Amino acid sequence: MKRTSLLLAGLLTAGAIALSGCSAPASDSGDTSPSTPAAEPTAEGTPITEEPSASPTTDAPASSGEIEKITVTSPTVTDPAREDTATATAIAFGFTGSGDWATAPGGATYVGVEYTVSRGEKYYGGVSCTSLQLATSDMNVPTSDITSSVKDDMVAQGLTPLDDVESGATGTGWCMYYVQNPTKDNLTVSYTRLAAKDGDKEIPALDEKMPLTAG
């Protein structure tokens, strides 16, 4: 099928191509950790800058040095414009990074989320970790993933990162976040996309919530 590219409306510089999620850092977090700069445009579109945020946590599962995986269910969200879908299937506690990411910044807690996603065939790009943000009930705004910063550590601990999925295909993988006061019962994923244009057609922004239910 012939593909076209979506042009972001109003929110981006004229002519830029972008289809992914973004989030603002949580207030009063004191987070001074580095964020990943935006990549150069490619044929697949322009990735969104990842800017994680965190605040101290006082009610998080204790880390035993081993990954604890918990099966979850969530609504399946479909992007009506792109025809991509995403659903969460598991969460993970106990992740430990290395170097600057050895522990979650600001006293927050690492939480991994496993997704099953499918790609539509209408446009370039597609759903990825940057489209999926995580929050707890203690947070005002969700936080972006930090998967690219801790990818090797995730692999070493048995959490295969969510990679690009080809058009028309389905894939499963993990995204890593750090959040305030996570429990297995207070996590919500936000599936987001900026407003866009397809020629003269206006495509509204997407912001759908996916509450996670353990068990």
N, C-alpha and C positions, 0 to 999 in steps of 0.2 A: 504494500500500500504506500502511495506517495505521502511523504511526511512534510509537514510545514513546521516552522518555529513559532513559538509564542513570544510576543514582545511585551515586556512589562509596561503597564499603564501607569503613568503619573509618578509612581513611587521610585522609578529608576531613571537614569540618564537616557535620553532619547536614543532608541536603536539598540539598547542593551537587551540581552536575552537572559532570563533567569526564571527558574521554576523550582523553588525549594522553600523550606521554612526558615524562620529566623526568630530569635527571642532576645529579650532584654535581660541584663543581669539582675539578680535579686537585690533589693535595696539593703543597705547597711550590712553587707556581707563581709566587707573588709578583704575581699578577694583581690590579690595582686598577682595571680598566676597568669602566665602568658596565654594569649589566644592565638588561634591559627589564622594567618592572613588569607584574604581571598586569593584564589588561584587565577591564573590568566585564562581568558575565554578559550573554549575549545569548541569543536563541532557539536559537542553534546550540550552546550550551554555554559553559563557561568556559575560555578559553585558559590554558595552563600558562605560568608565568613562565619566561622564557628566561634561563639563567644560564651563559654561556660560561666556559670555563676554559682555561688554557694554561700550558705550561712551555717553557723555552728549547729550541731545536732545534739540533742540530749536524749533521744529515744530511738536509737538505731540498733539493729541486730548486731551483736558482738561478732567480730571477725575471729575465726579460729585458725586462719591460715589456709582454709580449704573452702572451695566454692560450694555454696549451698544453692541448689536450683529448686525452684518452686513452680509447678505448673499453674498457669493462669489462663483465663479466658477474657476476651474483650469484644466489643462490637467490631465488625469489619467495616472499615471506612473505604468508600469509593470516591475517587476524584472524578466528578462528572465530566470535566473537560478532557482530562488525560486518559481516563478509564483505567488508571492504576488503582490497586487495592492494597490495604495493609490490615493485619490483625496481629495482636500480641499473643504469644503462646507460653512464655515462661519468663520468670525473673531470676536474678542471681545476686546473692549477697556474698561477701567475703573476698571480693577481688582486691588484689594488691598490685600496684603498678611498680615502676622503677624510676630512678632519677628524680626529676622534678615532680613526677606524678606518682611517687611511691605511695603516698597517702592522699586522700581527697583534700583539696585545698580548703582553707577556712574552717576545718573541723567538720566538714560535711561527710557524707557517706557514699561510697561507690555503689551504684545499682546498675546491673546489666539487664537489658530487656531483649528477649528473643522475639523476632517477628517473622511472619510469613507474608511475603509481598508478591504481587503480580504486576507485570508491566503491560500497559496498553500499547497499541501500535500507531496511535495517531500523531504523536509528537516525539521529538528528541528528549533526552533526559529521562527522568523517572523517579519514583519514590526511592528514598535512601535514608541513611541515618540523619542527614541534615534536614530532612522533611519531618522528622519525628522528634518531639521534645518531651521531656518528662517533668512532672511536678508532684509534690506531696500536698496534703491539705494544709500544711504550714507555710506554703510558698505563695506569694502574690502572682508570680509569673513562672512559667516553665523554663527549664534550662536546656540549652542545646547539648548535643552529644559531644564527647571528646574521643570518639573511637579512633580517629587517625593518630592521636597522640599516644595511645596505649595499645595499638594494634598487636604488636609483637607479644606483649605481656598477656593479652587476651588469648592469643593462640596457644601460648605456653600453658595456660590454665584451662584449656579445653573449651573456650568460648570463641567459636568461629565467627569473625566479624561479618556483618551483612555487606556483601559486595554488590557491584552493579549487576542487575538482572537484565538479560536481553529482552527486547521487545517481544511481547506475546508469551513470555516465559514466566515461571514462578520460582522463587528462591526463598531460602530460610537462613537467618543469621542474627548475630547479636549486635546491639549498640550499647555503648557504655556512657553513663551519666554520673554526676554527683549531685546529691540533693539533700535537703534538710529533713531530719527526723523520719526516715523512711521505715515503713513496716510493710508486711505483705498485704495489708488491707487499705492503704491510703495513697496509692499511686494512680496517677492519671496521665495518659499519653495525649499529646496534642499533635494532630496531623495537619500541617499547615502548608499553604502555598500562597505566594503573592498574587495580586491581581495582574491580569495579563491582557494582551490583545492578539487576535488572530485576524490579520488584515484590519477590516473595519469592525470586527466583532469584539465587543467587550466581554472579558471573562472575569467574573468576580473572584475575589480572594477566597481561599479555602481555610477554614479553621474548625476542625471537627475534634471533639473530645472522645477519648477511648478509655473509660475507667477500667482498671484491671481488677479482676475478681480471682482470688486464689482458690485452688482446688478444682 
